[in-house]
Amino acid sequence: KAIVFMNENGPAESMRINNSGNVGIGNASPEYPLHISNADSAIYLVGSAQGRIILQDTGATSNSQAFDIVSKEDKLHFRRLNDSRGSVLATVMALSGDKVGIGTTAPDTPLHIDSTSWPQFKVKYNSTTYFTLDHAATLNVYNNDWLVRLNSSTKLTIKQDGKVGIGTTAPGYLLHLSDTIADIKVVSTTGTNRAGLQTTNTG
């Protein structure tokens, strides 16, 4: 049978431990080892040095089983631990004020990524990689044209075959400009250097 704890106001049930050992607080049919139900459910952890929650899946890969969430030093840390939870292997993410750090605990921009591997940034959709960005400022777009838009208007298009369009999304040449006045202006800032366009047919 379940063990039920009643409060003196009512009386009403405050907590129960069911036949399976699940504990329910505000819940008469707990489905998990600890099941809390309330209009304002919260778990409040207070420590003079830190507040900490540890999560571990003992069936996972070694050194990828245990993680913790720690509030300390005015920051919120998401960390990967060793299997015995005695040491921190990596701080995966840290929140410092309104800034998010990935691979760093001292972010100095709204999103700060610090990594020794590359690419540092990847966007995927439906398991397909769309583009990556690495530490050398190399943007690699996969299986798509690259469009640069300003105020929802496409200003620059780079097609998968390498053709570049300015003012057109369907460039027919390596460089294709389209506008009511499609001028190219070349300026030399000194009088001794030339400014111009050079065309060469190597065939």
Salt bridges, closest charged atoms under 4 A:
GLU13 OE2 - ARG16 NE 2.78
ASP68 OD2 - ARG52 NE 2.80
ASP68 OD2 - ARG79 NH2 2.69
ASP108 OD1 - HIS112 ND1 3.12
ASP145 OD2 - LYS159 NZ 2.69
ASP161 OD2 - LYS163 NZ 3.04
